[in-house]
Each structure stands twice: as structure tokens, then as C-alpha cells.
């Protein structure tokens, strides 16, 4: 088994999380708005950016 580089690991995790979000949004589309996930991801990204800028 080949050791993955950091870039490959991050791209893999991004793809996995994207698939997970797609599944979740399709599951919850009937009960809740998918916009909730968009808002959550934006909040998460902004927190990450501010954390790394310090």
C-alpha cells in the first residue's frame, strides 16, 4: 500500500464530505431546507479562515 500525500488526503476527504453532504441534503430535503447545510459550511469555512489568519 502506497502512503498518500497530504494533498491527496485532503482532496479525498473533500470528496467524501461532499458525497456525504449530498446524501444528507437529499435525505433531509423533504423535512428541512438544504440551505441550512450551505449556511453551516460557510460558517465553518469562515471560522477556519479566521483561525489560520491569526
Rosetta constraint file for C-alpha pairs under 8 A:
AtomPair CA 4 CA 8 HARMONIC 6.07 0.50
AtomPair CA 4 CA 9 HARMONIC 6.33 0.50
AtomPair CA 5 CA 9 HARMONIC 6.30 0.50
AtomPair CA 6 CA 10 HARMONIC 6.20 0.50
AtomPair CA 7 CA 11 HARMONIC 6.17 0.50
AtomPair CA 8 CA 12 HARMONIC 6.05 0.50
AtomPair CA 9 CA 13 HARMONIC 6.13 0.50
AtomPair CA 10 CA 14 HARMONIC 6.07 0.50
AtomPair CA 11 CA 15 HARMONIC 6.18 0.50
AtomPair CA 12 CA 16 HARMONIC 6.14 0.50
AtomPair CA 13 CA 17 HARMONIC 6.01 0.50
AtomPair CA 14 CA 18 HARMONIC 6.02 0.50
AtomPair CA 15 CA 19 HARMONIC 6.24 0.50
AtomPair CA 16 CA 20 HARMONIC 6.14 0.50
AtomPair CA 17 CA 21 HARMONIC 6.04 0.50
AtomPair CA 18 CA 22 HARMONIC 6.16 0.50
AtomPair CA 19 CA 23 HARMONIC 6.22 0.50
AtomPair CA 20 CA 24 HARMONIC 6.11 0.50
AtomPair CA 21 CA 25 HARMONIC 5.92 0.50
AtomPair CA 21 CA 37 HARMONIC 7.70 0.50
AtomPair CA 22 CA 26 HARMONIC 6.16 0.50
AtomPair CA 23 CA 27 HARMONIC 6.12 0.50
AtomPair CA 24 CA 28 HARMONIC 6.05 0.50
AtomPair CA 25 CA 29 HARMONIC 5.60 0.50
AtomPair CA 25 CA 34 HARMONIC 5.47 0.50
AtomPair CA 25 CA 37 HARMONIC 7.55 0.50
AtomPair CA 26 CA 30 HARMONIC 7.91 0.50
AtomPair CA 28 CA 32 HARMONIC 5.56 0.50
AtomPair CA 28 CA 33 HARMONIC 7.38 0.50
AtomPair CA 28 CA 34 HARMONIC 7.24 0.50
AtomPair CA 29 CA 33 HARMONIC 5.86 0.50
AtomPair CA 29 CA 34 HARMONIC 6.02 0.50
AtomPair CA 32 CA 36 HARMONIC 7.94 0.50
AtomPair CA 34 CA 38 HARMONIC 7.05 0.50
AtomPair CA 35 CA 39 HARMONIC 6.25 0.50
AtomPair CA 36 CA 40 HARMONIC 6.20 0.50
AtomPair CA 37 CA 41 HARMONIC 6.09 0.50
AtomPair CA 38 CA 42 HARMONIC 6.20 0.50
AtomPair CA 39 CA 43 HARMONIC 6.20 0.50
AtomPair CA 40 CA 44 HARMONIC 6.14 0.50
AtomPair CA 41 CA 45 HARMONIC 6.10 0.50
AtomPair CA 42 CA 46 HARMONIC 6.13 0.50
AtomPair CA 43 CA 47 HARMONIC 6.17 0.50
AtomPair CA 44 CA 48 HARMONIC 6.20 0.50
AtomPair CA 45 CA 49 HARMONIC 6.16 0.50
AtomPair CA 46 CA 50 HARMONIC 6.20 0.50
AtomPair CA 47 CA 51 HARMONIC 6.06 0.50
AtomPair CA 48 CA 52 HARMONIC 6.23 0.50
AtomPair CA 49 CA 53 HARMONIC 6.15 0.50
AtomPair CA 50 CA 54 HARMONIC 6.59 0.50
